[in-house]
Amino acid sequence: MKLPINSIKDFSDISIELDELLHILRSKIGEVEGYSDWSEMYKGLYIAQIVSKDDHPDADKLSVYKITIKEGEDIQVVAGDKTLEVGDKVVYVKPGNIVPLTYKTTEEFVIKAVKMRGILSNGMLCSEKELNIGVDNTKVMRLDREATVGDTFIDFFNFNDTVIEIENKALTNRGDLFGILGLVREITAAKGVQFHSPEWYTDYKMPSIEKEDLLSLKIDNQAHNLCSRYIGVVMDNITVKESPVWLKSILIKSGIRPINNIVDITNYLSILVGQPLHAFDYDKVLNKDPKKEAHITIRLAKAGESIHTLDSNLVELNSNTLVIADSTNPIAIAGVIGGLDTEIDSNTKRVILECANFDRFNIRKTSMSLGIVTDAVTRFTKSLDPNQCLPTLKHAISLIEQICEGKLSSEVVDIYPEISLPKKISLSISRVNTHLGVTLSKEEVSTILKNLEYTVHESKKEDDFLTVTAPTFRTDITIPEDIHEDIGRIYGYENIAPVFPKREVKATRRNKIVSLKSDIRNILSNSGANEIITYSFVSKNLIERSNQDPNLAYSISNAISPELSLMRTSLLTSMLSKAQENIQRNIPTFCMYEFNIAHQNTNMDRFQLPKEQWNMSLLFTTKENIFDGSAYYQTKRYLEKVLDTLAVDDIEYNLVSDSTERDLPIWISNLLETFNPKASAFIVHKESILGIVGELSGDVISNFKLPKYSGALEINLEALSKLEGKRKSTYSISKYPPITQDITFNVSSDVKYKDIEKIILDTVNRDKKIATLECIDIYAKEEGNKSITVRVTVEHEDKTLSDSEFEKIREKIVKRVNKRY
Amino acid sequence: MSKDLSEIVKQIDSDIHSLSSVEIKQKYLSKNGIVTTLFKGIKDISQEERVEYGKKLNDIKNLLEENIKRRKEEDISKGTQHEIDPTAPFDVNSKVERRPKILDLKGSKHPLMQELENILDIFQRMGFDVMESKQLDDDFHMFESLNFPKGHPARDMYDTFWTQDGFVLPAHTSTMQNRALRKLGPPPIRVVLPGRCFRNEATDASHEHTFYQIEGIYVDKGISFANMLAVIKEYLEKYLETELEIKVQPSYFPFTEPDTEFVISCPFCNKKGCTTCGYTGWIELMGCGMIHPNVLKAGGIDPLEYSGFAWGVGLDRLTLIKKGIGDIRKLRDGDINFLKQF
């Protein structure tokens, strides 16, 4: 929304400097995107007249003109436009000044006196485009005959102005602020001055019609729910021509290209009060109508209907599109864009003027489904006051009478069955004060609201309540809090001093997942692992390369690209691709981890929303030949480091290829083929599966071009958080020295180390004895057998154990192991 | 339709040596793969040639499938072939110096998470609970419960992703407001809700379709706009470790009333003007406002008895500024050389 500062004084008596105005806009109304001083932009431009015209001796495409801006002083200018005639009035840039189009751009073009093909050109004559007021760049712009030679372009076009651009986003619920009038109202109130809307804006009387033989206009609204008001009227005797300078000037400053006086007047009212209007050529409507009558129908489009819009596109309509139709066919898309067939042109003599109120939700739907965004759409979607339709239309009529010599020539047909009534809202002054944290008196509140044109009803001074009526143009006001905002804004948020709330000394709840993540982050970052964060979006191919099922993935209906079209089914999918990238970066050895949520589309929570479970993934890989055996062990080493530091006990590792588990959780079963089943294990606590750790499957390794030694894990943090810190002490504080011996067990290769360990502990840990174990070696010489060497350290609470006592223990252990295996 | 398949056979011959089995599958046998497309074109082949052509095509398909299967098996057979003992600390026959160990590498916490932990720590010290946000939600939580009725034009401000099943990827952490009010009510409610958000916008050095926000909610009896200013200011001063000047500007969100934008004096140049604040001396940091009565009602809280405020602040921009990171995309590309700096 653009606000030319000079427009303020058209509606308000306040005087205001730019700085103060910017401050008011930013702190009380909305955001300022920027402003430009048009008197700077158009400096050094003059109204000139062509005095003589010659061909350029050495260039077919150039003419040499003598122009004047001061009688008796001719200036020679070379121009590419050969069609100018002596007497034409044009805009001339004096050397040393900037072409307005390039003002404040990176390529500012300063005009110099230069020779063009040997002939001196002392400045430049501008096209509309170079003047930044139109699109035509094919010829030098001609001015009206009345333009005074020698005037500055600034004076001629009333460009001694500064235009402020206000960010639309902040005003998006305020239809009234999409008009200059609304902005001036707020600015005036912000200055502490009572604003009065111009009389015409609140004059709801029907205009009187003097003409006798009226033209016929029928209007039939078949969609009251989508069009709460429709007013139409016919004007005759129109002369379509260029608009007067003042009108063009305000439109240009507001960023709208002048077209002709009728269209310009409708656009002017739109920028003035935020109310879009539309004009149809009455004769075209008549001639186009199969029944040759002016019969306007507001209705939903029928299947198969289409329309040529003003921007020359053929638009297919759908059954949600509200149209303005003649007796048979659509002639405009209601509130969105007009039709080409009924466009105003230079021959137009009679017009139908429309001023209506359309449903914002439907306008939005239509605009989205047809892909058409216009200024009218922007305004109608903000919610407008139907009561302003008649005053706005009447103002348009009077401007058309003045500027286009038009005459009102039909009844004003106004279809407005449900009049929008002003809302009466009762405010509690004490609530206003507690809500905002201020101490305003009833008088202060009343003044602010009156200045904004609320009606404040009489009440006793000592009453806490104040009843006010919001003006109907404030469609955003429905509850007292909406008015609290007005009071806060106009009083000034900057005048509200920060105050801490009072609160009781109550401890907060600990979020176990958040603190678990933080704990693990500390452990892993201290263990040489790097935390990564990756997108939730993956491609189908990435899931397939991970040996997981893409059919389990949620699919994004409006994805940015196929690479980002699915929600990942496990954290490992993204991690694998990041591992590949890091290997390509030539990082030989790394361990990385991520905390996040992955989704499987068959996995719902109790509210029938996608189940969300916090997981951790970790991946270790190295292309340096530094480890023996399977990468399972190195990956598990990181997991054990975490579990041990978190004091989590009783974790078991069950080989995946051994497992007979049928009811695996979906997120685990989806991960199975990512791993080598002979070298990976379920992470289990008391029968419940927390996750999976192991060597990556050979084909996954090959798909991601990872080193052979690559392992990973994914674990459920929610399950893990319940196990954290539950360890009980098993440490005996004995004064007596322990005794240590290595014991080697020759067992079949399928015997598990944990089982041997358990037998040792079960055997030793009794009668005040306690053992600590360390695995020294696991060695397999031939197929089917292996030997496990365990360093057993035993201490006794009350004495030093003798060698013979230890020997007895050793024999017992060996006997038990041999018996078992 | 070309009936000559020899070109394709030649192509396959060379691809089999250069492409991985998944790439082969993608190129030839996927939905739009070359062979699949040829099969679809079989109807355009003349009657006489169709049988033989079909047979040739089938042979190629079988050849590819066999190759893929064989290579998958080959790849799989490169891994550990014996069943390991998952309970042991290392594999059989591992030499002492070649057994698993935590390596002396430079580990790190992700810069975003460092900042998030820091912020959550401040709020927890200030007496706020922490509840993490959802990553797939429904229309009710993302919009309706926040006073955006269906079809509301203000919905357009949020370039929202949807799944084909009609779930929404939250475009703001406010998607948690209703849950937080219901779960933590009756007031007092003080909670911060960090989470991952998504917006359908093109990615460049300063824009991401995936980002983090931290929502905050404070509801109690007699909570005022002045309280909001104090609490947010306190958090920012603790976080940025400096005293700040603050101001608020009017804004619009359907779920707050009044609604404002919170602006702070630039802590990096003391209002002198720098690249971070775009030489204005001020930084717009977050949207905030008094919670709309309809939102309180939807959360089961009586707006006549209680009032409150809420805010939502982005994490990514603050992290970029604080850590001197020039490109937002570095935060999510998993580059270990980048990450190990932190």
HADDOCK unambig.tbl for C-alpha pairs under 7 A between the chains (distance, minus, plus):
assign (segid A and resid 26 and name CA) (segid B and resid 249 and name CA) 6.10 0.50 0.50
assign (segid A and resid 27 and name CA) (segid B and resid 248 and name CA) 6.86 0.50 0.50
assign (segid A and resid 27 and name CA) (segid B and resid 249 and name CA) 4.85 0.50 0.50
assign (segid A and resid 27 and name CA) (segid B and resid 250 and name CA) 6.54 0.50 0.50
assign (segid A and resid 28 and name CA) (segid B and resid 249 and name CA) 6.59 0.50 0.50
assign (segid A and resid 28 and name CA) (segid B and resid 250 and name CA) 5.99 0.50 0.50
assign (segid A and resid 29 and name CA) (segid B and resid 250 and name CA) 5.87 0.50 0.50
assign (segid A and resid 30 and name CA) (segid B and resid 249 and name CA) 6.80 0.50 0.50
assign (segid A and resid 30 and name CA) (segid B and resid 250 and name CA) 5.46 0.50 0.50
assign (segid A and resid 30 and name CA) (segid B and resid 251 and name CA) 6.36 0.50 0.50
assign (segid A and resid 170 and name CA) (segid B and resid 250 and name CA) 6.83 0.50 0.50
assign (segid A and resid 170 and name CA) (segid B and resid 251 and name CA) 4.44 0.50 0.50
assign (segid A and resid 170 and name CA) (segid B and resid 252 and name CA) 5.30 0.50 0.50
assign (segid A and resid 171 and name CA) (segid B and resid 252 and name CA) 6.75 0.50 0.50
assign (segid A and resid 172 and name CA) (segid B and resid 252 and name CA) 6.79 0.50 0.50
assign (segid A and resid 173 and name CA) (segid B and resid 252 and name CA) 7.00 0.50 0.50
assign (segid A and resid 361 and name CA) (segid B and resid 151 and name CA) 5.58 0.50 0.50
assign (segid A and resid 361 and name CA) (segid B and resid 152 and name CA) 6.10 0.50 0.50
assign (segid A and resid 361 and name CA) (segid B and resid 153 and name CA) 6.58 0.50 0.50
assign (segid A and resid 364 and name CA) (segid B and resid 153 and name CA) 6.31 0.50 0.50
assign (segid A and resid 381 and name CA) (segid B and resid 153 and name CA) 6.38 0.50 0.50
assign (segid A and resid 434 and name CA) (segid B and resid 222 and name CA) 6.09 0.50 0.50
assign (segid A and resid 434 and name CA) (segid B and resid 224 and name CA) 5.78 0.50 0.50
assign (segid A and resid 435 and name CA) (segid B and resid 222 and name CA) 6.98 0.50 0.50
assign (segid A and resid 435 and name CA) (segid B and resid 223 and name CA) 6.62 0.50 0.50
assign (segid A and resid 435 and name CA) (segid B and resid 224 and name CA) 4.51 0.50 0.50
assign (segid A and resid 435 and name CA) (segid B and resid 225 and name CA) 6.17 0.50 0.50
assign (segid A and resid 436 and name CA) (segid B and resid 224 and name CA) 5.09 0.50 0.50
assign (segid A and resid 436 and name CA) (segid B and resid 225 and name CA) 4.57 0.50 0.50
assign (segid A and resid 436 and name CA) (segid B and resid 226 and name CA) 6.19 0.50 0.50
assign (segid A and resid 437 and name CA) (segid B and resid 224 and name CA) 5.08 0.50 0.50
assign (segid A and resid 437 and name CA) (segid B and resid 225 and name CA) 5.76 0.50 0.50
assign (segid A and resid 437 and name CA) (segid B and resid 226 and name CA) 4.89 0.50 0.50
assign (segid A and resid 481 and name CA) (segid B and resid 257 and name CA) 6.16 0.50 0.50
assign (segid A and resid 482 and name CA) (segid B and resid 257 and name CA) 6.19 0.50 0.50
assign (segid A and resid 482 and name CA) (segid B and resid 258 and name CA) 6.89 0.50 0.50
assign (segid A and resid 485 and name CA) (segid B and resid 257 and name CA) 6.42 0.50 0.50
assign (segid A and resid 485 and name CA) (segid B and resid 258 and name CA) 4.63 0.50 0.50
assign (segid A and resid 493 and name CA) (segid B and resid 248 and name CA) 6.55 0.50 0.50
assign (segid A and resid 494 and name CA) (segid B and resid 247 and name CA) 6.28 0.50 0.50
assign (segid A and resid 496 and name CA) (segid B and resid 226 and name CA) 6.12 0.50 0.50
assign (segid A and resid 497 and name CA) (segid B and resid 226 and name CA) 6.01 0.50 0.50
assign (segid A and resid 498 and name CA) (segid B and resid 226 and name CA) 4.61 0.50 0.50
assign (segid A and resid 498 and name CA) (segid B and resid 227 and name CA) 5.96 0.50 0.50
assign (segid A and resid 498 and name CA) (segid B and resid 229 and name CA) 5.03 0.50 0.50
assign (segid A and resid 498 and name CA) (segid B and resid 230 and name CA) 4.38 0.50 0.50
assign (segid A and resid 499 and name CA) (segid B and resid 226 and name CA) 5.31 0.50 0.50
assign (segid A and resid 499 and name CA) (segid B and resid 227 and name CA) 4.94 0.50 0.50
assign (segid A and resid 499 and name CA) (segid B and resid 230 and name CA) 5.29 0.50 0.50
assign (segid A and resid 500 and name CA) (segid B and resid 227 and name CA) 5.04 0.50 0.50
assign (segid A and resid 500 and name CA) (segid B and resid 230 and name CA) 5.40 0.50 0.50
assign (segid A and resid 500 and name CA) (segid B and resid 231 and name CA) 6.42 0.50 0.50
assign (segid A and resid 501 and name CA) (segid B and resid 223 and name CA) 6.67 0.50 0.50
assign (segid A and resid 501 and name CA) (segid B and resid 227 and name CA) 5.38 0.50 0.50
assign (segid A and resid 507 and name CA) (segid B and resid 127 and name CA) 6.82 0.50 0.50
assign (segid A and resid 508 and name CA) (segid B and resid 127 and name CA) 5.79 0.50 0.50
assign (segid A and resid 508 and name CA) (segid B and resid 128 and name CA) 6.14 0.50 0.50
assign (segid A and resid 508 and name CA) (segid B and resid 129 and name CA) 5.39 0.50 0.50
assign (segid A and resid 509 and name CA) (segid B and resid 129 and name CA) 5.72 0.50 0.50
assign (segid A and resid 511 and name CA) (segid B and resid 130 and name CA) 6.06 0.50 0.50
assign (segid A and resid 511 and name CA) (segid B and resid 131 and name CA) 6.95 0.50 0.50
assign (segid A and resid 521 and name CA) (segid B and resid 109 and name CA) 6.23 0.50 0.50
assign (segid A and resid 525 and name CA) (segid B and resid 107 and name CA) 4.26 0.50 0.50
assign (segid A and resid 525 and name CA) (segid B and resid 108 and name CA) 4.49 0.50 0.50
assign (segid A and resid 525 and name CA) (segid B and resid 109 and name CA) 5.86 0.50 0.50
assign (segid A and resid 526 and name CA) (segid B and resid 107 and name CA) 5.87 0.50 0.50
assign (segid A and resid 527 and name CA) (segid B and resid 102 and name CA) 6.23 0.50 0.50
assign (segid A and resid 527 and name CA) (segid B and resid 107 and name CA) 6.21 0.50 0.50
assign (segid A and resid 528 and name CA) (segid B and resid 103 and name CA) 6.51 0.50 0.50
assign (segid A and resid 528 and name CA) (segid B and resid 104 and name CA) 6.11 0.50 0.50
assign (segid A and resid 528 and name CA) (segid B and resid 105 and name CA) 4.32 0.50 0.50
assign (segid A and resid 528 and name CA) (segid B and resid 106 and name CA) 4.80 0.50 0.50
assign (segid A and resid 528 and name CA) (segid B and resid 107 and name CA) 3.59 0.50 0.50
assign (segid A and resid 529 and name CA) (segid B and resid 107 and name CA) 4.33 0.50 0.50
assign (segid A and resid 529 and name CA) (segid B and resid 108 and name CA) 6.37 0.50 0.50
assign (segid A and resid 530 and name CA) (segid B and resid 107 and name CA) 4.89 0.50 0.50
assign (segid A and resid 530 and name CA) (segid B and resid 108 and name CA) 4.67 0.50 0.50
assign (segid A and resid 530 and name CA) (segid B and resid 109 and name CA) 6.33 0.50 0.50
assign (segid A and resid 530 and name CA) (segid B and resid 336 and name CA) 6.82 0.50 0.50
assign (segid A and resid 530 and name CA) (segid B and resid 339 and name CA) 6.75 0.50 0.50
assign (segid A and resid 530 and name CA) (segid B and resid 340 and name CA) 6.50 0.50 0.50
assign (segid A and resid 531 and name CA) (segid B and resid 108 and name CA) 6.03 0.50 0.50
assign (segid A and resid 531 and name CA) (segid B and resid 109 and name CA) 5.17 0.50 0.50
assign (segid A and resid 531 and name CA) (segid B and resid 110 and name CA) 5.13 0.50 0.50
assign (segid A and resid 532 and name CA) (segid B and resid 110 and name CA) 6.10 0.50 0.50
assign (segid A and resid 532 and name CA) (segid B and resid 334 and name CA) 5.19 0.50 0.50
assign (segid A and resid 533 and name CA) (segid B and resid 332 and name CA) 5.18 0.50 0.50
assign (segid A and resid 533 and name CA) (segid B and resid 334 and name CA) 6.52 0.50 0.50
assign (segid A and resid 534 and name CA) (segid B and resid 332 and name CA) 4.88 0.50 0.50
assign (segid A and resid 534 and name CA) (segid B and resid 333 and name CA) 6.54 0.50 0.50
assign (segid A and resid 534 and name CA) (segid B and resid 334 and name CA) 6.79 0.50 0.50
assign (segid A and resid 535 and name CA) (segid B and resid 210 and name CA) 6.89 0.50 0.50
assign (segid A and resid 535 and name CA) (segid B and resid 332 and name CA) 6.79 0.50 0.50
assign (segid A and resid 545 and name CA) (segid B and resid 22 and name CA) 6.54 0.50 0.50
assign (segid A and resid 554 and name CA) (segid B and resid 163 and name CA) 6.27 0.50 0.50
assign (segid A and resid 555 and name CA) (segid B and resid 163 and name CA) 5.37 0.50 0.50
assign (segid A and resid 555 and name CA) (segid B and resid 164 and name CA) 5.72 0.50 0.50
assign (segid A and resid 556 and name CA) (segid B and resid 161 and name CA) 6.83 0.50 0.50
assign (segid A and resid 556 and name CA) (segid B and resid 162 and name CA) 5.74 0.50 0.50
assign (segid A and resid 556 and name CA) (segid B and resid 163 and name CA) 4.20 0.50 0.50
assign (segid A and resid 556 and name CA) (segid B and resid 164 and name CA) 5.89 0.50 0.50
assign (segid A and resid 557 and name CA) (segid B and resid 162 and name CA) 5.77 0.50 0.50
assign (segid A and resid 557 and name CA) (segid B and resid 163 and name CA) 5.22 0.50 0.50
assign (segid A and resid 557 and name CA) (segid B and resid 164 and name CA) 5.04 0.50 0.50
assign (segid A and resid 558 and name CA) (segid B and resid 161 and name CA) 6.06 0.50 0.50
assign (segid A and resid 558 and name CA) (segid B and resid 162 and name CA) 6.54 0.50 0.50
assign (segid A and resid 560 and name CA) (segid B and resid 200 and name CA) 6.79 0.50 0.50
assign (segid A and resid 578 and name CA) (segid B and resid 334 and name CA) 5.77 0.50 0.50
assign (segid A and resid 582 and name CA) (segid B and resid 335 and name CA) 6.30 0.50 0.50
assign (segid A and resid 582 and name CA) (segid B and resid 336 and name CA) 6.71 0.50 0.50
assign (segid A and resid 609 and name CA) (segid B and resid 137 and name CA) 6.75 0.50 0.50
assign (segid A and resid 610 and name CA) (segid B and resid 136 and name CA) 6.53 0.50 0.50
assign (segid A and resid 626 and name CA) (segid B and resid 98 and name CA) 5.90 0.50 0.50
assign (segid A and resid 627 and name CA) (segid B and resid 98 and name CA) 4.45 0.50 0.50
assign (segid A and resid 627 and name CA) (segid B and resid 99 and name CA) 5.79 0.50 0.50
assign (segid A and resid 627 and name CA) (segid B and resid 100 and name CA) 6.77 0.50 0.50
assign (segid A and resid 628 and name CA) (segid B and resid 94 and name CA) 5.07 0.50 0.50
assign (segid A and resid 628 and name CA) (segid B and resid 95 and name CA) 6.85 0.50 0.50
assign (segid A and resid 628 and name CA) (segid B and resid 98 and name CA) 5.43 0.50 0.50
assign (segid A and resid 628 and name CA) (segid B and resid 99 and name CA) 6.27 0.50 0.50
assign (segid A and resid 629 and name CA) (segid B and resid 91 and name CA) 5.07 0.50 0.50
assign (segid A and resid 629 and name CA) (segid B and resid 92 and name CA) 6.97 0.50 0.50
assign (segid A and resid 629 and name CA) (segid B and resid 94 and name CA) 6.23 0.50 0.50
assign (segid A and resid 630 and name CA) (segid B and resid 80 and name CA) 6.33 0.50 0.50
assign (segid A and resid 630 and name CA) (segid B and resid 91 and name CA) 6.50 0.50 0.50
assign (segid A and resid 633 and name CA) (segid B and resid 89 and name CA) 6.60 0.50 0.50
assign (segid A and resid 633 and name CA) (segid B and resid 90 and name CA) 5.60 0.50 0.50
assign (segid A and resid 633 and name CA) (segid B and resid 91 and name CA) 6.99 0.50 0.50
assign (segid A and resid 633 and name CA) (segid B and resid 100 and name CA) 6.20 0.50 0.50
assign (segid A and resid 634 and name CA) (segid B and resid 100 and name CA) 4.63 0.50 0.50
assign (segid A and resid 634 and name CA) (segid B and resid 101 and name CA) 6.70 0.50 0.50
assign (segid A and resid 637 and name CA) (segid B and resid 100 and name CA) 6.47 0.50 0.50
assign (segid A and resid 637 and name CA) (segid B and resid 101 and name CA) 6.73 0.50 0.50
assign (segid A and resid 638 and name CA) (segid B and resid 102 and name CA) 6.98 0.50 0.50
assign (segid A and resid 653 and name CA) (segid B and resid 86 and name CA) 5.78 0.50 0.50
assign (segid A and resid 653 and name CA) (segid B and resid 87 and name CA) 5.91 0.50 0.50
assign (segid A and resid 654 and name CA) (segid B and resid 86 and name CA) 6.62 0.50 0.50
assign (segid A and resid 655 and name CA) (segid B and resid 86 and name CA) 6.01 0.50 0.50
assign (segid A and resid 678 and name CA) (segid B and resid 81 and name CA) 6.78 0.50 0.50
assign (segid A and resid 678 and name CA) (segid B and resid 82 and name CA) 6.55 0.50 0.50
assign (segid A and resid 678 and name CA) (segid B and resid 83 and name CA) 4.60 0.50 0.50
assign (segid A and resid 678 and name CA) (segid B and resid 84 and name CA) 6.31 0.50 0.50
assign (segid A and resid 679 and name CA) (segid B and resid 80 and name CA) 6.48 0.50 0.50
assign (segid A and resid 679 and name CA) (segid B and resid 83 and name CA) 6.24 0.50 0.50
assign (segid A and resid 679 and name CA) (segid B and resid 84 and name CA) 5.55 0.50 0.50
assign (segid A and resid 681 and name CA) (segid B and resid 86 and name CA) 6.35 0.50 0.50
assign (segid A and resid 697 and name CA) (segid B and resid 76 and name CA) 6.15 0.50 0.50
assign (segid A and resid 697 and name CA) (segid B and resid 79 and name CA) 6.87 0.50 0.50
assign (segid A and resid 698 and name CA) (segid B and resid 75 and name CA) 4.82 0.50 0.50
assign (segid A and resid 698 and name CA) (segid B and resid 76 and name CA) 3.97 0.50 0.50
assign (segid A and resid 698 and name CA) (segid B and resid 77 and name CA) 6.72 0.50 0.50
assign (segid A and resid 698 and name CA) (segid B and resid 78 and name CA) 5.87 0.50 0.50
assign (segid A and resid 698 and name CA) (segid B and resid 79 and name CA) 5.20 0.50 0.50
assign (segid A and resid 699 and name CA) (segid B and resid 72 and name CA) 5.62 0.50 0.50
assign (segid A and resid 699 and name CA) (segid B and resid 75 and name CA) 4.72 0.50 0.50
assign (segid A and resid 699 and name CA) (segid B and resid 76 and name CA) 5.24 0.50 0.50
assign (segid A and resid 702 and name CA) (segid B and resid 75 and name CA) 6.52 0.50 0.50
assign (segid A and resid 703 and name CA) (segid B and resid 20 and name CA) 6.44 0.50 0.50
assign (segid A and resid 703 and name CA) (segid B and resid 22 and name CA) 6.74 0.50 0.50
assign (segid A and resid 752 and name CA) (segid B and resid 85 and name CA) 5.85 0.50 0.50
assign (segid A and resid 752 and name CA) (segid B and resid 87 and name CA) 6.39 0.50 0.50
assign (segid A and resid 753 and name CA) (segid B and resid 87 and name CA) 5.86 0.50 0.50
assign (segid A and resid 753 and name CA) (segid B and resid 88 and name CA) 5.19 0.50 0.50
assign (segid A and resid 754 and name CA) (segid B and resid 87 and name CA) 5.52 0.50 0.50
assign (segid A and resid 754 and name CA) (segid B and resid 88 and name CA) 6.74 0.50 0.50
assign (segid A and resid 778 and name CA) (segid B and resid 92 and name CA) 4.99 0.50 0.50
assign (segid A and resid 778 and name CA) (segid B and resid 93 and name CA) 5.93 0.50 0.50
assign (segid A and resid 779 and name CA) (segid B and resid 92 and name CA) 5.36 0.50 0.50
assign (segid A and resid 779 and name CA) (segid B and resid 93 and name CA) 4.75 0.50 0.50
assign (segid A and resid 780 and name CA) (segid B and resid 92 and name CA) 6.42 0.50 0.50
assign (segid A and resid 780 and name CA) (segid B and resid 93 and name CA) 6.36 0.50 0.50
